[in-house]
């Protein structure tokens, strides 16, 4: 298919998922993502908890998959209330899950089943993947159900056969239920006998644990569950499994499943042995793409033994199953199926105009036109009907601008089964006998005719005061025109119990207006509210809704149409309704824009305040740095005068002992300083490696003013070019700098580097060391060629990571109120130890 098969503008599709489950990824996200990349659709997905309800109206189609949490029912209401079609994917029979497992008890909780049924009953289309589940949904919840292809991404497995272990054959059983999987009971005794008899030829690799029946048996091992489906298939395809077991009981729940194991085993060239149940008998060709076994005694034993001894059969099954899966279950087929469904939806939902846009002037049908066309197919009843061209027009005496006058009692001067389409244009609320009027409309309609009703909504003070407004029309009025128990109307539109929807007495005369759509138009300011809030306001207050529009299909015994034919009808529209929707949408967008601008103005004011505060702090810091950012000379150094005192007295035996500095400098205590380290990771690191970080704490406190600064972790070195610091040296021959690093995970790749840059941006030193050296928690030393003639020169010291495979953070002094996104040197202080070479 090409893009020309779709409308000129690709449809915008949103998938709202409870989580990225394997089935959602396989059947929905992956094929639609490919279609998006090909430019055929515009697709995005989001989890329920992150979905913004006010953005749903931007989409043409919404997709749900296994959604069942009543907490997110408001999302369903928003989709249905906005009139957006949606598909619901269902790949399991939740009603038949066994209650003796926590999975069954979880999914069969009444409130979850009720929520699933709400999705099913109101869906534009339900997609299932099994004919038994298809029949269940059609018979109980929704006749618009489609049995879709359960495919697989065949690119996940090697195209060519992999080399296998020739010493022993590998038998596997893939399960996520662990050693207590009840399906083990179908084959465990036979497998045990096989492992004992052919211990020198086979081994068993079982997923998620070993059953107790196989404890102590040689050649049995386990492998963990792999929850990422793509990784699981790649691993399964390259692990060299020869034989795969696929047991299944013939229960209603199991028979509603898909042939997942056949697709998995086939794609991975594993010769499968399958239970002879409907799930597999439709896809497995005996002796060709797999073996089918009954539950007769030793049936599993015989099948496994046969594949062990017959190498030719085993390899033929592996190759034939692989070809069948690649040819029949590939992702391209799922992509084309999705395109067909989307096209069908777009064709089904395209609106046809009641009025030809080219003839929107007040033209009328004259008497000669009526005489020439004896088969009047379209009728409009009501006021101001002159704009309906190509319609037979009729109105009440006081506001008749139509061709024919009709009386207020509702009787119509037309024969039965005359019209294919009838529009009641502000008509029903003004007749004296609503029951007569609606039965007359029904009488003159042909079977399958479309009826569109526009009426003023009853809960308006102006209508309640108007003597001409004789019949209150609201969402419940239409329920008395059919006996149909199920309908397409959102449950939440009705304050009382939604079922049965039709309230027409069973013993009443024949009447069946089958609802296809009911739409409400709201007054300002309610028109811009979310659907749920609009509904609540409409049911509680007056003057919230001013117009109600219902669309119906006429069902009659003679030539009655089926529900499937029902679904093929397009919804009809009027230009004034389109204009009203656009006006409401524009107003809503304008409100959102105004709100965003107000928020932006508030944020801008806050930013300006922060900038002013930063300017003030910067001036204070720069003033302090003018005297504090130099390395002070120590007059007692043997080889000349220097401003740095790094004398470590040899009598210091404990990090908590006092460290005296010359020149009457402040007395430091490592133990006391450690109490001021509030960052838990750094505190623990310095506590465990106190002897390693003692010098760094000492040096960094002596060479710079740290008032207001705290030890923190820098931004991740994976995400920034480097972390800079600026220092002025009053001494030459710097030979080594040591830094502290932290990584939450072991580092095995990459390098950590330190470079020094002069005021002219020349890199004068660059040293790199393996990043894995930080794994022991000790500071990392960078030895450099001593820098001569460095006195009174300022250098920028840059610390960086390159090619590292895990996050790495540098320990540094920071102002606590500076954002982690700021990496400028002015806002940070170095946490390092320095060593100089004697001149």
N, C-alpha and C positions, 0 to 999 in steps of 0.2 A: 504494500500500500504506500501511497505517497501522500503528501500534505494536501493535495487537491481533493482527496476523498473527504477531508474535513472542511468545515467552514473556513473562510479566509482567515479569521482570527482564531488561533488555537484555543480550545476551552481551558479555562483556569480551574484546576482540580485540587481539592484539599483532602488529605486523609487525616482523620482524627483517630488516634490509636491509643488504647490503654497502655501499651508499651510496645517496643519493637520485638514482638514475638516472632519465632521462626516462620510460622505460617503467614503472618503479615508480610514479612520480608520476602518470602518466596513467591507468594501469589499476587502481591500487590505492589510493594515498594520497588522491588528490582525491575519488573517489567515496565512500570509507569515511569521510573527514572530514566530508563533507556528511551522511552517515547519522548520524554521531555528533552533529552539530549539530542534527539533527532529533530526537534522543533515541531513535533506533531501535537503536543499538548504543553500546557504550563502546569507543572506538578510540584507540590510540596507536601510534606507530612509534618505532623506535630503531635505530641502526646496530649492527652486530655488535660492534664494539670497545667500545661503551658499554653493552652488554646485561649485566644482572646475572642470572646463572643462577638464583640462589635466589628470584628474583621471578617466574619463569616459571610456577610452580605456581598463581599467582593468576589466570591467564587461562583462558578457556573454549576459545579457538581461537588458534592461532599461524599466521602467514603468513610464508612465505619467498619471495623473488623473485630469481632468478639467483644465489643463494648458491652458492659453489663453493670457498671457501677452507678447506682442511683444518684450519687453525689454529683455526677456530671450530666444529669438529665436536662439541665438548663441548656446544654449545648444542642441536644436533640430538639428541644423546643425552639431554639433560635433558628435552626436549619428549617424545620417544618413551618414555623411561623413566617419566615422570610420567603416561603414558597420555593426554596432551593431543592431540587431533586437530590436524593441520596441513595447510594447502594449500601447494603449491609452484607458483609462476608461472614459466613458461618461454616466452620469446618468440623464441627463435633455435635453430637446429639446429647446436649446437656441434660435433657429430661430423663435419659436412661442411664446416667452414670451411677455405678453402684454406691450405695450409701455406707458401705463398710470401709471406705477409704476417705482420707481427709479431702482429696481432690473432689470426690463426689459430693461430700457434705458441703464443701465450699461452693461449688457451682450450682448445686440444687437448692441452695437457700432460697426461700420463696421470694424474697425481695429482688434477688438477682434474676431469677426466672421471669418475674413480672417485668423487669426492666428490659430483658432480652426480647420479650414478646412485644413490648412497646416499639422497639426498633423494627422488629419484623413486620408488624401490622401496618406501619406507616411508611415503609420503605418504597421508593420508586421501583427498586429491583432488589431482590435477595439473591446473592450468589452463594451456591453450595457446590460441593465437589463429589457428591455421591447421590445416585438416583433414589436410594431409600430415604435419605434426608430430604431430597427434593420433594418427594411425595408427601412427607410429613408436613413440611412447611406449606405446600400448596393446599393440603386438606384442612389445615388448622389455623393458618395465620395470614397467608398472602398468596394469591394465585400468580403474582408477578415474580416468579422464581426461575432462576437459570442455573443449570448444572454446568459449571465451568471446568476447564481442564486443570487438573492438579499436575503442574509441570515441575521442572527442575532446571537450574542453570548448569548446562552440560559442560561449560568451560571450566568448571571447578575441578574436573578430573582430567588426568593425562589422556591425550588422544591416542597414544600408543600404549601397548601392554608393558607393564613394568616388570623388572626382574624379580622373581619370587625366590623365597628360601626353598632350596631343593632338599633340605634335610627332613623337615617335617611340614605337613599340611596344617594350616591354621584354620580352626573353626571358631566362629564368633557368633554372639547373640547381642544385638544392639538394643539396649533398654535404658530408660531413665528412671525406672522404679527400683533399681538395686536388687540385692539378693532375695528380697521378699516378693518379687514380682510373681503374681499368681500364675502367670503363663508358663513359668518354669515347670509346673506340674505336668504339662503336656508332653515334655520330652526329657526331663532330667534323668530318669532312670535309664532310658536308652542311651543318652549321652555318656552316662557313667560307665556303662558296659563298653561302649566304643573306646573310651579313654583307657580302660583297663586292657582290653584286647589288643588295641593298636597303639600301645604306649610308645613304641619306637617309631611310629609313623605320623602321629597327630598330636596336636596340642590345642587347648581351648583358651581363648582370650575373651573374657566376659566383661561387659561394661558395668561399672558402678558397684562392683562387689561380687563375691563368690558365694553361691548358695551353700548352706551347711551340708547338704547331701554330697558335695564334692570336696569337702575338707579332707585333706590327707591324700588326695588323688594326685599322682604325678602329672605334670604337664598342664596344670590349670593355673592361670594367672588372671589378674584383673587390670582394667584400664579405666581411668577416670572419665566421667561425663564431660563432653565438650559442648558448652551451651551455645557458642557462636556457630551457626549452621554452616557457613562457608568454610570455617576452619575444620569443623567436624567432617565434612565431605572430603576436603583435601587430605585430611589425616586418614580417613577410612580408605581412600583410593590409593594411598601410598604405603599402607602398612602391610601389604602382602597377604591379606586374608584370602583363603581359597573357598571356604564354604560358609554360608550365612544361614542362620535359622530364623524363621518368621512364623512363630505360632500365633494362633488367634482363635478364640472361642466364638461360636456362632450365637452371639447375644445381640439384642437390638442396638445397643450402644456400639459394639464392635462393627456390626454390619453397616453402620453409618460412617465409618472411617474411609480414608483413601488408601490406595496401595503404596503408601510411603516407602515401606521396606523394599518393595520390588524396584521402585525408582532408585533408591539409595544403593541397594546391592547391585542392580544392573549397571548403573553408571560407574560403579567402582570395580566392575568385572569380578564380582563375587558370585559363585554359583549358589543360588538360593533354593532352600527347601521351605515350602509354604503350606500352611494349613489349607485344606480344600474347602474354603468358604467363599462366599460371593465376592468379597473384597479382592481376592486374588484370582479366582477362576476366570474373571473377565479379562485379565491381562497376562497371566502366565500361560504359556503354551507348553504343555507337558512334554518332557524329553527334549525341548528345544530352548526355552528361555528359563526353565526352572523345573523343579519337581513338586507335585502336589501330593500331600499325604492326608489320609484320614486319621481318625483317632483310634484306629484298631491297634491292638497290642503289637508292639515291636515295629509299628509303621515308621516311626522316626529312625529307629535303629537301622532298618533295611535301607531307607533312603540315604542316610549318612554313609553307611558302609558302601553302598553302590557308588557314590561319588568319590570315596577314598580309593576304591579299587579300579574304577574305570576312568583313567586319566583323560581319554579322548572325549567321553561324555561330559566330564567336568569342564574341560576347556571349551568345548562347543557351547555349553550353556553360558559360560562366562562371556564369550564373544557375541553370541546371539542376543543375550539380554542387553549387553552394552549397545549394540546397534539399534535394538528396538527402542530403548529409552532415548537415545540420541535422536532417532527419527520421529518418534511419536510424542515425546514429552518435553521437547526442548523449549527454551524460554521464548524463542521467536514465535512459536504458536500461541503462547500466552499473550504476547504483545499484540499480535493480530486479532486475537479474541477480544482484548480490551478495546482496540480501535473499533471493532464492529459494534460493541456494546455502546461505546461513547457516541458513535454515529447514530445508532438507533435512538439513543436518548435525545440527541440533538434534533433528529427528525421529528420525534414524538413531541418534543417540547416547543418546537418552533410555533409561534403564534400567527394565526391568519387574521387579516383585518376584516372587521365587519363593514368597514367603510373603505372604499377605494380612495387612497390619498389623492389621486388625480381628480377626484370628483367630490371634494369636500364642501363645495358650495351648496347652497340651500336648494338643491334640485329636487324635484318631486316626480312621482310616477303618475302620469295623466291617465285619463280614462281609456284612451285608445291603446295605451301600452298594456293596460290590464286586459282589455279584450283580446289582444294578440297573444297573450301568454296565459293560457287557461290553467297551466300548472304552476300556481303560485307557491314557490318553494321557501320564501323568506317573509316573515311577518314581524312587524314591530308594533307594540302597543304602548300608548302613553302620551306624554306631553313633549312638545318640541321635537317631533319626529321627522321634520323636514330634511334634516341632514343625513338621513338614512336613504341613500340611493339604492335602487334595485330591490327595494323592499315594498311589500304591501303595507301601507301605513294606516293605523287606526287609532283614534283617541277618544277621550271622554268629551262630552259636549262643551264644558266650560273652558277647556284648554286644547281644543282640537285644531291642530295644524296639519293633521293628516288627511288622507284621502277619504277615509270612511269614518262615520260617527258610530260609536258604540255606547250602549247605555251603562249606567253605573252599577247595574245589577250583575255585571260580569259576563252575560251571555254574548257569544260571538257569532256573527252571521257567516260562518264558514262550514264547509262539510268536514266530516271526519277524515283524519289522515291526509290533510292537505299540505302540511308544511314540514320541511326538513330543518328549519331553524326558526325559533321564536325568541324575540327580545322583549322583555317587559321593562320598559324604560320609565321608571318612576310611575308605575301604573298600579301595582297591587295594593299599595297603601291607601289609594284613593277610591277603590270600589266599595260599594255598600255591603257586598257579600263575598268575602275572601274565599270561602269554600267553593262557591259556585264558580268564581273566576278561575281558580286554579284547576278545577275539573274541566272547565272549558278549554283552557290552554292545553291540558293533557289530551282532550278529545281531538283537537284539530292537528295535533302533532302526529307525524308518521312514526312508526317504530324505529328507534334509534336516533330520533331527532335530537338536536341540541337546543337547550333552553338556557338563556342568560337572563338573570334577574338583577336589576339595579334598583335599590330602594333606599330611602332615607332611614337611617338607623333609629330605632324607637326611643332610645334613652337620650333624647334631646329635649330641652325645655321648650324650644320653639315648636317641635312636633307635637308635644303634649298640649300645647295651647292652640294649635291649628285645627279648626273645625273640619277642614278638608282631609286631615290625616286620620283616616278612620280605622286602619288596621296596623297595629304595631308589628313591625318586621324586625326580627333579630335572629341570632344564631339558632335559636330553638324552633323557630317557625318552620324551617325546612324539614325538621325531623318528623312532622306530621304528614308528610307527603310520600312516605315510603315505609315498607315493613322490613327493609333490608337491615340485617343485624350488624353488618360490618360496612365501613365506609372509609374513604380516603381522608377524612377530616381529622385534624389533630385533636387528640383527647383533651388537651389542656384548654381548648376553646370553650369547654362546657363545665359549668360549676358542679353539675350533678354527675352521677355515674355515667360514663361514656357508653356503656353497653347495656341493653341493646341501643343502637343509635336510632333506628327507625321506630317511631312511636305511633304509626298509623294502626288503628285497631284492626285486629285480624278479621273481624266480621264486616268491615266496611267495604264499600264499593272499590273496584279496581282502580288503583292509582300508584304509580311508581316513578318518582323523580329520583333517579340515582345520582347522588352528589359526586361531582368530580373535583370541585374546588369551591371554597368559600373564602372570600377575601374581605378584610376590614380596612377602611381608610380612616385615619385618625386626624383629629384637629390639632392645631398648635397649642401648647408646646409638646403634646404627647407624641406627635408623629416622629420625633427624633429619639425617643426612648428605646431601649432594648425591648425585644418582643415580650419577654416575661413581665416587664414593668407595664407595658401597654395593656396586656391582657388583664393584669390585676386592677389597673385603673379603670378599664372599661366595665368590669364587673362591679366596681365599687362606687363610681361617681357618674354623674350626668355630664353630658356635653364632651365626652372623651372621643367618641366615634361618631361620625356623621353620615357614613355611607357603607352599605354592605352589598357585596356582589357575589351571587351564587351562580355556578355553572353546573348543568345537569344533563344527563342522558336519559331519554325517555325509554322505559322498558314496557313492552306490551307482549301479551301472550302470542299474538299473531305476529310471526316474523321476528320474535324477540332475538336480540343480539346476545352473544355470549360475553362473559366478562373479559375474555381475551380480546374480542373485537372492541369492547369498551375502551380498553387501554390504548387503542390506536388513534382515538379521537384527539385532535389538537385542541388546546385551550384557546378560546376566542378572546378578542380584546377590542377595546375602543381607544381611539387616540386620546380622549380626555383622561382615561385611566392611566395610560402610559405617561401622559404629561404630569398627572398627579404623583405618580411614583417617582418620576424624575425630580419633581419639585421637592418632594420629601427627602429624597436622597441628597440633593444639593444642599438643602437646609441642614441636614445632619452633618454633611462634610464641612459646611461652614462653621457649625458649632464646634466640631472637633478642631478645626483650624484655629478658631478663636481661643479655645481652651489651650491648645498647644502654644499659641503666641503668649497667652497669659503666663503659662508655665515657663516659657523661654525668657520672658521679661523678668520673672522672679529669679530664675537661675542666673541671668545676667547680672542682676543686682547683687546676688550673693558672690558671684565671681569677682565683681569689682571690689566688694568689701575684702575678699580674701587677697586680692592683688595689692590693695592698699596695706593690709596687714603684713603681707610678705615684703613689701618695700621697706616697711618700718623695721621688720626683723632683720632684713638684709643689711640695713645701715648699722644696726646694733652689732650684728655678727662681724661685719667688715671692720668696724671700729675695734672690736676685740681682737680680730685676727691681725690687725696692724702690729700688735705687740706680742701676740701669743702664737702665731703660726710658724715662727722660725724655730729651728732646732737650737736651743741655748748652748753656748760654749761652756765647757768645764775647765776652769783655770788650772786644775791640778793634774791634767793629763800629761803623761811623761814626755810625749813627742810634740808638744806645742799647745797653744790655747785653742779650745774648742767649746762650743756652747751645748754640747750634749753630754749629760752625765749618765752613763750606762754601767757604772761600777756595781757589780753584784758581789756583795761581801761574802766571803767563803764560809762565814759562820752561820749563814742562813740555812737552817735545816728543815724548816717547815713552811709551807706556803702561807700559813696564817701568821708567821712571825713578822715583825715590823721590818720594812725595808727603808733604810735611811738613805737619803740623797745628800750630796754635798751642797754647799752654798746655802745651808739652812732651808732647803726645799721642804715641801709638805711631806709629812710622814704618811706612807701608804700602808695599808694592811690588806693583803689579798682576801682574807676571810671576810673583812668588813665590806670590801668592794663587791665581792660575790653576792652579798645580800641585796645589793642594789641592781643586780641583773634580773630583770623581770621576765625576760623571754624564756619560757620553760626549756626549750631545746638548747639554747646557749648556756643556760644555767647548769643543766645536766652535763653538757660537754665540758665546760670549764671545771666543774666539780670532779668529774672522773679523770681529767687530764690536767690537774692543777699545776704539776711541775712543768708541763709543756707551755701553758699559757701564762705563767707567772711573768715572764719577761715582756710579753706583749701587753699585758695589763699595765705593767710598770712604765714601759716606754711610751705607750700611747697617752698615758696620763701626764707624762712629763713634757712631751713635745708639743702639746696643743691644749687649748682651753676647751674643756668638755662640759662646761656648765650647760645644763638643759639637755644634754645628749644622752642617749641610751644605746646599749648594745642591741643591735637588731640584725636580722638576716637581710641581705641585699636582694634586689630583684634576681630572678633566676638567670644564671649566666647563659642559659640556652636562648633566652629571648632578648638580650641586649648585646650591642657590640662590645661593650666593656664597662667596667665600673671605674670612674676617675677620682683621683685625690690630688690635691696640690700642696706641695711642701717647699719651703725655702731652707736650703742647707747652709749652715755656717761652718761646715767642715767638709773636707774632701775625703776621697778614698772609701766611699760607701761600697761594701763588698757583698752584703747579703741582706735580704729582706724576707721575713717569714710572715705568712698569712694563715688565718684560720678559715676552713671551709666546712660546709655541712651538706650532705646529700641524704635524703630519706631512703634511697635504694643503693645497693652496691653499684659502683661505677666500674665498667670494664673497658670502655673505649674512650678515645679522645685525649686531649691535652688541656692543661691549664697553663696560662701564660701571664707574664708580667713584662710590661715595657715602660720605658721612661722617655718622656718627650720634653724637649726644651722649649723656651718661649717662642722659638721660630718654627715650632711644629716639626722639628727633626727628631726622628726616633733614634736615640743614642744608645739604648740598650734594649734587647729583646731576648727573654729567656722563656723556654717552655719545658714543662715536665709532664710525665704521664698522669692523667687524672685519677687513675686507680690508686695512687699513693695516698689519697685522702681517706681511704676506707677504714684505716685504723684510728681515725679521730684526732691524729696529731697535726700540728701546724705543718704547712708545706713550705720548704725553704727554697728561695730563688737566689742562687749565687751569680754574681755579675762581675765582669771586669771592673776593677775599681775606677771610679770617676774622679779624675783629677781636676783641679781648678774649678771646683763646684761652689766655692764660698760665695755667699750672697746671691746665688742663682736659684730661681724657682723652677721646679720641675713638676710635670704632671705624671703621676704614676697611674698606669692603667692595668687593671686585672681583667682577664678575659678567659673564656672557654671556647674550645674549637673541637668539633666532632664528638662531643660528649653524648652519651646515650641515655643519661638520666639527669633530672634536675640537680643543679649544684648552686649553692648559695654561699656568698662571702660574708663572714662576720665583720661588721663595721659599726661605727658610732653614727647614729642618725638622730635628727630632730624628730620627735614622735609624731608631729603634726604634718610632716611632709609626705606627700603621696609617693607610693612605691613606683609610680610611673616616672617620677622625676629622678634623673640620674646625673644631674649636674654636680660638679665637684663642690660647689659652694655650700651645699646642704648636707655634706657628709664629712666625717673625720675618719682617719685611717686607724685601724686596729692591727698593729704590726709590731714586730721586733726588728731592730736594726743592728748591724755589726759593721764596723769600719776596720780597714787594714791600717796597721801602724805605718806612718811615713818614714 
